[in-house]
Amino acid sequence: MSVRDADIALLPAATPLIGGKRFDDASADLVPHIYAATGKRTVDVHSAGADSVHAAVADARSAAPAWRALSPDARRRLLLKLAALIEQHADELTDIQVIETSTPRGMAGHYAPMVVDVLQYYAGWADKVGGDIHPVWPAQALDYSVLEPYGVVAVILPWNSPLFSVGSIVAPALAAGNCVVVKPPELTPFTSLRFAELALEAGIPPGVLNVIPGGAVAGAELVSHPGVDKIHFTGSGPTAQRILAAAAANFTPVGLELGGKSPNLIFADADLETAAQTAVIASLQLSGQACVAGTRLLVQDSVYDEMVERCAAQIAQLPVGDPTDQSTFFGPLINNVACERVLGFIERAAADNRSRIVTGGTRLGDELASGYYVAPTLIADVATDSEVAREEVFGPVMSVLSFRDEAEAIAIANDSVYGLGAYIQTTDLQRAHRVASAIESGMVWVNGAGGLPPSMPFGGYKHSGVGRLGGRAGLEEFSQRKNVWIAL
Ligand code: NAD
């Protein structure tokens, strides 16, 4: 199961890529990258310091006027060229993600086609963004507004789904005419760096897309930099609060894609076998390390026992193990810290005698013992006020709660600080619309899990975020509106 030298050779150098060149950062720290399936080091990552941040922002600022002035059709062609290169390098990008995050290959392989789609979609927008003409009174005047780029956008990424994260944010930011400085975490620098190398190969000018792998030091430096015109952050709530405080100094606008505790409402009229499959996939794909994981299972009391049994049976059949194996569904967590954190949640739930661990609950042993595997875990009879009903675990833990009727289901679903995704399983069309309308979340999926077309506005309510990626909303996220009034 160990990752081969040939696979490690695929990884691009984990050094900053600034202004089209590798940057030698004297302030960088060397941090080992660990293959999560075995716990073994692959290569060292140069975790950027302040020097990289200043160089990247300066190069992005220098590149910004020409990128903004480029004709929209030229920007469209460059994004299409990048999409073609991502398609051409899809297998390589999949292999890189498997090593980088230990995401099972079958899952990791979905991301390159999704990113190709996103790039093509936003290439299409690049030459179609018009403005608006507004009615004017009482004076005779022409009043119109246009979308303009911010200038330099800082993009702070989390470690999960690295290719989709970088692609789905950089595509609209570039299409809108911005230059970008991406800061992936030192845990997962490789995909973003390879993406930026391919952008250069596509002809996107040096300085337009810069990547500085790093941690909190580089992140804090970047978000407080006066040369940054817009921040887009994906990650956890506590980090978001620090970023908002830092951004306040320069009044820098911030877009936030944060965590969730997405409810999955299973009504007695649902197709129960499909609902169980959906529940398991929605909560356990990426080993629960997905922001939209539907880990809060709300089940109508008349089918509660049956649904718990069906989910446990589905979990027992999940292919667990080697991420390089195409048939594996369930891989390890990102690192040992994540394992300990998830096991802590499970231990505290087990100590709460109102709930019961139906399956899982332990670290996996035997040939998986050196990796960061926690068994897929189902906890039933969870109380609405318990930690596993309220906190984002970001690991393979499904919490099951019961409800009597639709009103109670909605009340429990909305009793959360989060509002990212929600899932509804029902065969009653009117109920589907009614409940979708009542749920406080940015996205609702009915009778299925997680379709993510590039046209879909993606984002959260409440503590799950501010702003939207995807669709025209994604383009507006990276644009500011200017109004022009002309006396006639
Ligand atoms: P995190 O908040 O620990 O780190 C995210 C990024 O912020 C990293 O690049 C990190 O280096 C950087 N960072 C840390 N301190 C910083 C600071 N002071 N200033 C600037 N940057 C700083 O989150 P994580 O553990 O990497 O990611 C997991 C979280 O991300 C989960 O909560 C998950 O739900 C969320 N997430 C949300 C979405 C979404 O689209 N809504 C997508 C993926 C992940």
Residues whose N, C-alpha, C, O or C-beta is under 5 A from the ligand:
A	BS01	NAD	I156 L157 P158 W159 K183 P184 P185 G214 G215 A216 G219 A220 V223 T234 G235 S236 T239 R242 E257 L258 G259 G260 C291 S464
